[in-house]
Amino acid sequence: MEQTITPEQITNSVNAAFDSVNLINNTSTEVIDDEKKDRVKRNIEHLEVMLAKEWFLTALTPIQKTNIDACIVTGNAYIA
């Protein structure tokens, strides 16, 4: 059974993704510790899960997709 995603759910999902983007970008400027690395890792995983959803990708503008991709790169560099 295919799940129907409402416009409100899509908007909320995009907003939640950008909460993760902001968290990763803000944390990446801080001193690294295990707790922050774990937090960034969880948020990267959240973004990767969302990017795997076709309806989510369709909802993003090209700039939003670019920002999420860049954030994942930044986050991965932070936790490396």
Buried (B, 14 or more C-beta within 10 A) or exposed (E): EEEEEEEEEBEEBBEEBBEBBEBBBEBBEEEEEEEBBEBBBEBBEBBEEBBEEEEBEEBBEEEBBEBBEEBBEBBEEBBE
